[in-house]
Amino acid sequence: MPSFQTKLKITGLKPGNPPESVMAAAVEALETRHHVESNQLDIVGGVPQISLRFMVDARDYAGENDDARTSAAMMRDAVERVALTGSLYVLRRSRGRWSPI
């Protein structure tokens, strides 16, 4: 099963939502379609960024990438219910390196 990672910048919280609701929404959304291997919060250039690593069912290369992009977009939609977001990145692990798709 190929491994993917999605990274999403968080630019603010919507009123009434605690900070932990951001990661909870992201994980919950991705888990509806894939196994989430890990998640973390980093500060990149002073901006919070969540990163989630997940597995996609094996099939053709392009189809796997499409599934990962679709799932990342669904995750972003879920997070946008509780927070304001910025850039979204989707990366695929190949031969020990993460490459944008």
CNS distance restraints for C-alpha pairs under 8 A (distance, minus, plus):
assign (resid   1 and name CA) (resid  55 and name CA) 6.10 0.50 0.50
assign (resid   1 and name CA) (resid  56 and name CA) 5.92 0.50 0.50
assign (resid   1 and name CA) (resid  57 and name CA) 5.45 0.50 0.50
assign (resid   1 and name CA) (resid  58 and name CA) 4.97 0.50 0.50
assign (resid   2 and name CA) (resid  55 and name CA) 5.73 0.50 0.50
assign (resid   2 and name CA) (resid  56 and name CA) 5.68 0.50 0.50
assign (resid   2 and name CA) (resid  57 and name CA) 7.08 0.50 0.50
assign (resid   2 and name CA) (resid  58 and name CA) 6.41 0.50 0.50
assign (resid   2 and name CA) (resid  64 and name CA) 7.73 0.50 0.50
assign (resid   2 and name CA) (resid  92 and name CA) 7.62 0.50 0.50
assign (resid   2 and name CA) (resid  93 and name CA) 7.23 0.50 0.50
assign (resid   3 and name CA) (resid  53 and name CA) 7.02 0.50 0.50
assign (resid   3 and name CA) (resid  54 and name CA) 5.81 0.50 0.50
assign (resid   3 and name CA) (resid  55 and name CA) 4.65 0.50 0.50
assign (resid   3 and name CA) (resid  56 and name CA) 6.53 0.50 0.50
assign (resid   3 and name CA) (resid  92 and name CA) 6.13 0.50 0.50
assign (resid   3 and name CA) (resid  93 and name CA) 5.59 0.50 0.50
assign (resid   4 and name CA) (resid  53 and name CA) 5.69 0.50 0.50
assign (resid   4 and name CA) (resid  54 and name CA) 5.38 0.50 0.50
assign (resid   4 and name CA) (resid  55 and name CA) 6.13 0.50 0.50
assign (resid   4 and name CA) (resid  56 and name CA) 7.38 0.50 0.50
assign (resid   4 and name CA) (resid  68 and name CA) 6.90 0.50 0.50
assign (resid   4 and name CA) (resid  90 and name CA) 7.10 0.50 0.50
assign (resid   4 and name CA) (resid  91 and name CA) 5.57 0.50 0.50
assign (resid   4 and name CA) (resid  92 and name CA) 4.47 0.50 0.50
assign (resid   4 and name CA) (resid  93 and name CA) 5.99 0.50 0.50
assign (resid   5 and name CA) (resid  51 and name CA) 6.78 0.50 0.50
assign (resid   5 and name CA) (resid  52 and name CA) 5.55 0.50 0.50
assign (resid   5 and name CA) (resid  53 and name CA) 4.29 0.50 0.50
assign (resid   5 and name CA) (resid  54 and name CA) 6.21 0.50 0.50
assign (resid   5 and name CA) (resid  90 and name CA) 5.76 0.50 0.50
assign (resid   5 and name CA) (resid  91 and name CA) 5.08 0.50 0.50
assign (resid   5 and name CA) (resid  92 and name CA) 6.39 0.50 0.50
assign (resid   5 and name CA) (resid  93 and name CA) 7.87 0.50 0.50
assign (resid   6 and name CA) (resid  51 and name CA) 5.64 0.50 0.50
assign (resid   6 and name CA) (resid  52 and name CA) 5.45 0.50 0.50
assign (resid   6 and name CA) (resid  53 and name CA) 6.59 0.50 0.50
assign (resid   6 and name CA) (resid  72 and name CA) 6.30 0.50 0.50
assign (resid   6 and name CA) (resid  88 and name CA) 7.12 0.50 0.50
assign (resid   6 and name CA) (resid  89 and name CA) 5.47 0.50 0.50
assign (resid   6 and name CA) (resid  90 and name CA) 4.45 0.50 0.50
assign (resid   6 and name CA) (resid  91 and name CA) 6.24 0.50 0.50
assign (resid   7 and name CA) (resid  49 and name CA) 6.55 0.50 0.50
assign (resid   7 and name CA) (resid  50 and name CA) 5.63 0.50 0.50
assign (resid   7 and name CA) (resid  51 and name CA) 4.44 0.50 0.50
assign (resid   7 and name CA) (resid  52 and name CA) 6.67 0.50 0.50
assign (resid   7 and name CA) (resid  87 and name CA) 7.98 0.50 0.50
assign (resid   7 and name CA) (resid  88 and name CA) 5.68 0.50 0.50
assign (resid   7 and name CA) (resid  89 and name CA) 5.02 0.50 0.50
assign (resid   7 and name CA) (resid  90 and name CA) 6.53 0.50 0.50
assign (resid   8 and name CA) (resid  49 and name CA) 5.42 0.50 0.50
assign (resid   8 and name CA) (resid  50 and name CA) 5.38 0.50 0.50
assign (resid   8 and name CA) (resid  51 and name CA) 6.63 0.50 0.50
assign (resid   8 and name CA) (resid  76 and name CA) 7.48 0.50 0.50
assign (resid   8 and name CA) (resid  85 and name CA) 7.00 0.50 0.50
assign (resid   8 and name CA) (resid  86 and name CA) 6.65 0.50 0.50
assign (resid   8 and name CA) (resid  87 and name CA) 5.80 0.50 0.50
assign (resid   8 and name CA) (resid  88 and name CA) 4.53 0.50 0.50
assign (resid   8 and name CA) (resid  89 and name CA) 6.46 0.50 0.50
assign (resid   9 and name CA) (resid  47 and name CA) 6.86 0.50 0.50
assign (resid   9 and name CA) (resid  48 and name CA) 5.94 0.50 0.50
assign (resid   9 and name CA) (resid  49 and name CA) 4.27 0.50 0.50
assign (resid   9 and name CA) (resid  50 and name CA) 6.53 0.50 0.50
assign (resid   9 and name CA) (resid  85 and name CA) 5.62 0.50 0.50
assign (resid   9 and name CA) (resid  86 and name CA) 4.75 0.50 0.50
assign (resid   9 and name CA) (resid  87 and name CA) 5.44 0.50 0.50
assign (resid   9 and name CA) (resid  88 and name CA) 6.67 0.50 0.50
assign (resid  10 and name CA) (resid  47 and name CA) 6.91 0.50 0.50
assign (resid  10 and name CA) (resid  48 and name CA) 5.39 0.50 0.50
assign (resid  10 and name CA) (resid  49 and name CA) 5.67 0.50 0.50
assign (resid  10 and name CA) (resid  50 and name CA) 7.40 0.50 0.50
assign (resid  10 and name CA) (resid  83 and name CA) 6.88 0.50 0.50
assign (resid  10 and name CA) (resid  84 and name CA) 5.99 0.50 0.50
assign (resid  10 and name CA) (resid  85 and name CA) 4.52 0.50 0.50
assign (resid  10 and name CA) (resid  86 and name CA) 5.94 0.50 0.50
assign (resid  11 and name CA) (resid  47 and name CA) 6.79 0.50 0.50
assign (resid  11 and name CA) (resid  48 and name CA) 7.08 0.50 0.50
assign (resid  11 and name CA) (resid  83 and name CA) 7.48 0.50 0.50
assign (resid  11 and name CA) (resid  84 and name CA) 5.34 0.50 0.50
assign (resid  11 and name CA) (resid  85 and name CA) 5.31 0.50 0.50
assign (resid  11 and name CA) (resid  86 and name CA) 6.24 0.50 0.50
assign (resid  12 and name CA) (resid  83 and name CA) 5.63 0.50 0.50
assign (resid  12 and name CA) (resid  84 and name CA) 4.97 0.50 0.50
assign (resid  12 and name CA) (resid  85 and name CA) 7.15 0.50 0.50
assign (resid  13 and name CA) (resid  17 and name CA) 6.49 0.50 0.50
assign (resid  13 and name CA) (resid  18 and name CA) 7.62 0.50 0.50
assign (resid  13 and name CA) (resid  19 and name CA) 7.05 0.50 0.50
assign (resid  13 and name CA) (resid  82 and name CA) 6.24 0.50 0.50
assign (resid  13 and name CA) (resid  83 and name CA) 4.17 0.50 0.50
assign (resid  13 and name CA) (resid  84 and name CA) 5.97 0.50 0.50
assign (resid  14 and name CA) (resid  81 and name CA) 7.78 0.50 0.50
assign (resid  14 and name CA) (resid  82 and name CA) 5.32 0.50 0.50
assign (resid  14 and name CA) (resid  83 and name CA) 4.91 0.50 0.50
assign (resid  14 and name CA) (resid  84 and name CA) 6.75 0.50 0.50
assign (resid  17 and name CA) (resid  21 and name CA) 6.39 0.50 0.50
assign (resid  17 and name CA) (resid  82 and name CA) 5.98 0.50 0.50
assign (resid  17 and name CA) (resid  83 and name CA) 7.84 0.50 0.50
assign (resid  18 and name CA) (resid  22 and name CA) 7.83 0.50 0.50
assign (resid  19 and name CA) (resid  23 and name CA) 7.98 0.50 0.50
assign (resid  20 and name CA) (resid  24 and name CA) 6.37 0.50 0.50
assign (resid  21 and name CA) (resid  25 and name CA) 5.97 0.50 0.50
assign (resid  21 and name CA) (resid  82 and name CA) 6.88 0.50 0.50
assign (resid  22 and name CA) (resid  26 and name CA) 6.34 0.50 0.50
assign (resid  22 and name CA) (resid  79 and name CA) 5.77 0.50 0.50
assign (resid  22 and name CA) (resid  82 and name CA) 6.38 0.50 0.50
assign (resid  22 and name CA) (resid  83 and name CA) 6.64 0.50 0.50
assign (resid  23 and name CA) (resid  27 and name CA) 6.07 0.50 0.50
assign (resid  23 and name CA) (resid  39 and name CA) 7.90 0.50 0.50
assign (resid  23 and name CA) (resid  50 and name CA) 7.16 0.50 0.50
assign (resid  23 and name CA) (resid  79 and name CA) 7.81 0.50 0.50
assign (resid  24 and name CA) (resid  28 and name CA) 6.01 0.50 0.50
assign (resid  25 and name CA) (resid  29 and name CA) 6.12 0.50 0.50
assign (resid  25 and name CA) (resid  75 and name CA) 7.53 0.50 0.50
assign (resid  25 and name CA) (resid  78 and name CA) 5.81 0.50 0.50
assign (resid  25 and name CA) (resid  79 and name CA) 5.48 0.50 0.50
assign (resid  25 and name CA) (resid  82 and name CA) 7.92 0.50 0.50
assign (resid  26 and name CA) (resid  30 and name CA) 6.36 0.50 0.50
assign (resid  26 and name CA) (resid  75 and name CA) 5.20 0.50 0.50
assign (resid  26 and name CA) (resid  76 and name CA) 7.13 0.50 0.50
assign (resid  26 and name CA) (resid  78 and name CA) 6.43 0.50 0.50
assign (resid  26 and name CA) (resid  79 and name CA) 5.72 0.50 0.50
assign (resid  27 and name CA) (resid  31 and name CA) 5.97 0.50 0.50
assign (resid  27 and name CA) (resid  36 and name CA) 7.12 0.50 0.50
assign (resid  27 and name CA) (resid  39 and name CA) 7.73 0.50 0.50
assign (resid  27 and name CA) (resid  52 and name CA) 7.60 0.50 0.50
assign (resid  27 and name CA) (resid  75 and name CA) 7.69 0.50 0.50
assign (resid  28 and name CA) (resid  32 and name CA) 6.66 0.50 0.50
assign (resid  29 and name CA) (resid  33 and name CA) 7.76 0.50 0.50
assign (resid  29 and name CA) (resid  74 and name CA) 6.68 0.50 0.50
assign (resid  29 and name CA) (resid  75 and name CA) 5.15 0.50 0.50
assign (resid  29 and name CA) (resid  78 and name CA) 6.36 0.50 0.50
assign (resid  30 and name CA) (resid  34 and name CA) 5.94 0.50 0.50
assign (resid  30 and name CA) (resid  35 and name CA) 7.66 0.50 0.50
assign (resid  30 and name CA) (resid  36 and name CA) 6.87 0.50 0.50
assign (resid  30 and name CA) (resid  54 and name CA) 7.90 0.50 0.50
assign (resid  30 and name CA) (resid  71 and name CA) 6.31 0.50 0.50
assign (resid  30 and name CA) (resid  72 and name CA) 7.44 0.50 0.50
assign (resid  30 and name CA) (resid  74 and name CA) 7.53 0.50 0.50
assign (resid  30 and name CA) (resid  75 and name CA) 5.88 0.50 0.50
assign (resid  31 and name CA) (resid  35 and name CA) 5.83 0.50 0.50
assign (resid  31 and name CA) (resid  36 and name CA) 6.12 0.50 0.50
assign (resid  33 and name CA) (resid  71 and name CA) 7.24 0.50 0.50
assign (resid  34 and name CA) (resid  54 and name CA) 6.38 0.50 0.50
assign (resid  34 and name CA) (resid  55 and name CA) 5.93 0.50 0.50
assign (resid  34 and name CA) (resid  56 and name CA) 6.07 0.50 0.50
assign (resid  34 and name CA) (resid  57 and name CA) 7.88 0.50 0.50
assign (resid  35 and name CA) (resid  54 and name CA) 5.58 0.50 0.50
assign (resid  35 and name CA) (resid  55 and name CA) 5.52 0.50 0.50
assign (resid  35 and name CA) (resid  56 and name CA) 7.62 0.50 0.50
assign (resid  36 and name CA) (resid  52 and name CA) 7.02 0.50 0.50
assign (resid  36 and name CA) (resid  53 and name CA) 5.90 0.50 0.50
assign (resid  36 and name CA) (resid  54 and name CA) 4.28 0.50 0.50
assign (resid  36 and name CA) (resid  55 and name CA) 6.63 0.50 0.50
assign (resid  37 and name CA) (resid  52 and name CA) 7.52 0.50 0.50
assign (resid  37 and name CA) (resid  53 and name CA) 5.33 0.50 0.50
assign (resid  37 and name CA) (resid  54 and name CA) 5.21 0.50 0.50
assign (resid  37 and name CA) (resid  55 and name CA) 7.22 0.50 0.50
assign (resid  38 and name CA) (resid  52 and name CA) 5.72 0.50 0.50
assign (resid  38 and name CA) (resid  53 and name CA) 5.21 0.50 0.50
assign (resid  38 and name CA) (resid  54 and name CA) 7.21 0.50 0.50
assign (resid  39 and name CA) (resid  50 and name CA) 7.22 0.50 0.50
assign (resid  39 and name CA) (resid  51 and name CA) 5.52 0.50 0.50
assign (resid  39 and name CA) (resid  52 and name CA) 4.29 0.50 0.50
assign (resid  39 and name CA) (resid  53 and name CA) 6.32 0.50 0.50
assign (resid  40 and name CA) (resid  50 and name CA) 5.78 0.50 0.50
assign (resid  40 and name CA) (resid  51 and name CA) 5.34 0.50 0.50
assign (resid  40 and name CA) (resid  52 and name CA) 6.62 0.50 0.50
assign (resid  41 and name CA) (resid  48 and name CA) 6.81 0.50 0.50
assign (resid  41 and name CA) (resid  49 and name CA) 5.75 0.50 0.50
assign (resid  41 and name CA) (resid  50 and name CA) 4.57 0.50 0.50
assign (resid  41 and name CA) (resid  51 and name CA) 6.37 0.50 0.50
assign (resid  42 and name CA) (resid  48 and name CA) 5.76 0.50 0.50
assign (resid  42 and name CA) (resid  49 and name CA) 5.25 0.50 0.50
assign (resid  42 and name CA) (resid  50 and name CA) 6.36 0.50 0.50
assign (resid  42 and name CA) (resid  51 and name CA) 7.79 0.50 0.50
assign (resid  43 and name CA) (resid  47 and name CA) 5.26 0.50 0.50
assign (resid  43 and name CA) (resid  48 and name CA) 4.43 0.50 0.50
assign (resid  43 and name CA) (resid  49 and name CA) 5.94 0.50 0.50
assign (resid  44 and name CA) (resid  48 and name CA) 6.24 0.50 0.50
assign (resid  44 and name CA) (resid  49 and name CA) 6.59 0.50 0.50
assign (resid  56 and name CA) (resid  64 and name CA) 6.42 0.50 0.50
assign (resid  56 and name CA) (resid  67 and name CA) 7.19 0.50 0.50
assign (resid  56 and name CA) (resid  68 and name CA) 6.83 0.50 0.50
assign (resid  57 and name CA) (resid  64 and name CA) 7.18 0.50 0.50
assign (resid  58 and name CA) (resid  64 and name CA) 6.70 0.50 0.50
assign (resid  59 and name CA) (resid  63 and name CA) 6.60 0.50 0.50
assign (resid  59 and name CA) (resid  64 and name CA) 6.25 0.50 0.50
assign (resid  60 and name CA) (resid  64 and name CA) 6.19 0.50 0.50
assign (resid  61 and name CA) (resid  65 and name CA) 6.37 0.50 0.50
assign (resid  62 and name CA) (resid  66 and name CA) 6.15 0.50 0.50
assign (resid  63 and name CA) (resid  67 and name CA) 6.14 0.50 0.50
assign (resid  64 and name CA) (resid  68 and name CA) 6.26 0.50 0.50
assign (resid  65 and name CA) (resid  69 and name CA) 6.21 0.50 0.50
assign (resid  65 and name CA) (resid  92 and name CA) 7.88 0.50 0.50
assign (resid  65 and name CA) (resid 101 and name CA) 6.88 0.50 0.50
assign (resid  66 and name CA) (resid  70 and name CA) 6.08 0.50 0.50
assign (resid  67 and name CA) (resid  71 and name CA) 6.06 0.50 0.50
assign (resid  68 and name CA) (resid  72 and name CA) 6.09 0.50 0.50
assign (resid  68 and name CA) (resid  90 and name CA) 7.36 0.50 0.50
assign (resid  69 and name CA) (resid  73 and name CA) 6.21 0.50 0.50
assign (resid  69 and name CA) (resid  90 and name CA) 6.57 0.50 0.50
assign (resid  70 and name CA) (resid  74 and name CA) 6.28 0.50 0.50
assign (resid  71 and name CA) (resid  75 and name CA) 6.14 0.50 0.50
assign (resid  72 and name CA) (resid  76 and name CA) 6.20 0.50 0.50
assign (resid  72 and name CA) (resid  88 and name CA) 7.97 0.50 0.50
assign (resid  72 and name CA) (resid  90 and name CA) 7.06 0.50 0.50
assign (resid  73 and name CA) (resid  77 and name CA) 6.26 0.50 0.50
assign (resid  74 and name CA) (resid  78 and name CA) 6.34 0.50 0.50
assign (resid  75 and name CA) (resid  79 and name CA) 6.26 0.50 0.50
assign (resid  76 and name CA) (resid  80 and name CA) 6.08 0.50 0.50
assign (resid  76 and name CA) (resid  85 and name CA) 7.76 0.50 0.50
assign (resid  76 and name CA) (resid  88 and name CA) 7.76 0.50 0.50
assign (resid  77 and name CA) (resid  81 and name CA) 6.90 0.50 0.50
assign (resid  78 and name CA) (resid  82 and name CA) 7.70 0.50 0.50
assign (resid  79 and name CA) (resid  83 and name CA) 5.92 0.50 0.50
assign (resid  79 and name CA) (resid  84 and name CA) 7.88 0.50 0.50
assign (resid  79 and name CA) (resid  85 and name CA) 7.75 0.50 0.50
assign (resid  80 and name CA) (resid  84 and name CA) 5.72 0.50 0.50
assign (resid  80 and name CA) (resid  85 and name CA) 6.49 0.50 0.50
assign (resid  89 and name CA) (resid 100 and name CA) 7.23 0.50 0.50
assign (resid  90 and name CA) (resid 100 and name CA) 5.86 0.50 0.50
assign (resid  90 and name CA) (resid 101 and name CA) 6.09 0.50 0.50
assign (resid  91 and name CA) (resid  98 and name CA) 5.74 0.50 0.50
assign (resid  91 and name CA) (resid  99 and name CA) 5.11 0.50 0.50
assign (resid  91 and name CA) (resid 100 and name CA) 4.22 0.50 0.50
assign (resid  91 and name CA) (resid 101 and name CA) 5.58 0.50 0.50
assign (resid  92 and name CA) (resid  97 and name CA) 8.00 0.50 0.50
assign (resid  92 and name CA) (resid  98 and name CA) 5.39 0.50 0.50
assign (resid  92 and name CA) (resid  99 and name CA) 5.34 0.50 0.50
assign (resid  92 and name CA) (resid 100 and name CA) 6.31 0.50 0.50
assign (resid  92 and name CA) (resid 101 and name CA) 6.53 0.50 0.50
assign (resid  93 and name CA) (resid  97 and name CA) 5.38 0.50 0.50
assign (resid  93 and name CA) (resid  98 and name CA) 4.48 0.50 0.50
assign (resid  93 and name CA) (resid  99 and name CA) 6.41 0.50 0.50
assign (resid  94 and name CA) (resid  98 and name CA) 6.43 0.50 0.50
assign (resid  94 and name CA) (resid  99 and name CA) 7.35 0.50 0.50
